[in-house]
Amino acid sequence: MNQPVLLRPATPADEAFLTLVTRRLGDVPIPSWRTAEEVAAADLRQMIPAVERADQGTVVLVAERAGTPLGCLFVATEDDFFTGRPGAHVEVVAVAREAEGQGLARLLLDAAERWARGRGYDHMTLNVFVANQHARAVYEHLGYQAEIVRYRKTL
C-alpha cells in the first residue's frame, strides 16, 4: 500500500536534499547561454536563506513519503509590476526523479495556492524556460497563462 505524501515546512536539516533536488531544475531544456549548475545555484541561493529565516513572506515546503523527501516548493511574496499589489511567486517547484509522474508537482502547487489565498493574495506567478514544454503543459493544465515573454541578447 502506498503511504500518503505529507507536506511539511523545510528546516535547515533539509539543506542536503534541497541542494540535490534543485539540481533537477537544470535537467530541462535551458537556453544555450545558461548552465545547469547556474540554474540550480541561483534558486538555491534564495531558497536556503528563506529556510533559515522562516519569515512570513516566504514558505518552503518538503513533500515526503514515509520520511523520504521527494520534492520541494519555495514561494515568496512578490509585488505585481503593473499594480503593485502583493502576490505569490513560485520560485522553485522540484521533484526527485524517482517521484516524477506521481502528482507531486500538483500537490505542491496546490499548497502554494492555499498559502497565497491564506495571505489574501489574488494572483500567483512563476517562471519557466520557454523550451520546457513539459512544465509549461502542466502549468497551463493547472490554469496558469503566459503573460510576458522575456527576451535576451548575448553581447
Long-range contacts (C-beta under 8 A, 24 or more apart in sequence): 2-65, 3-65, 3-66, 4-65, 5-63, 5-64, 5-65, 5-70, 5-102, 5-104, 5-107, 6-63, 6-64, 6-65, 7-61, 7-62, 7-63, 7-107, 7-108, 7-111, 8-61, 8-62, 8-64, 9-54, 9-59, 9-60, 9-61, 9-62, 10-51, 10-60, 10-61, 10-62, 10-72, 11-51, 12-51, 12-52, 14-51, 14-62, 14-69, 14-72, 15-48, 15-51, 17-62, 17-69, 17-72, 18-44, 18-47, 18-48, 18-51, 18-60, 18-62, 18-72, 19-44, 20-96, 21-69, 21-71, 21-72, 21-94, 21-95, 21-96, 22-47, 22-72, 22-92, 22-94, 24-94, 24-95, 24-96, 24-97, 25-92, 25-94, 28-129, 28-131, 28-132, 28-134, 28-135, 29-129, 29-131, 29-132, 29-133, 30-129, 30-131, 30-132, 31-129, 31-131, 31-152, 33-152, 33-154, 43-74, 43-91, 43-92, 46-74, 46-76, 46-91, 47-72, 47-74, 47-91, 47-92, 50-74, 50-76, 59-112, 59-115, 61-108, 61-111, 63-95, 63-99, 63-104, 63-107, 63-108, 65-99, 69-96, 70-95, 70-96, 70-98, 70-99, 70-102, 70-104, 71-95, 71-96, 71-99, 71-104, 71-105, 71-108, 72-108, 73-108, 73-109, 73-111, 73-112, 75-112, 75-115, 75-116, 75-124, 77-119, 77-121, 78-125, 80-123, 85-122, 85-123, 86-119, 86-121, 87-116, 87-121, 87-122, 87-123, 87-124, 87-125, 88-112, 88-113, 88-115, 88-116, 88-119, 88-121, 88-123, 88-124, 88-125, 89-124, 89-125, 89-126, 90-124, 90-125, 90-126, 93-126, 105-138, 106-138, 106-142, 109-142
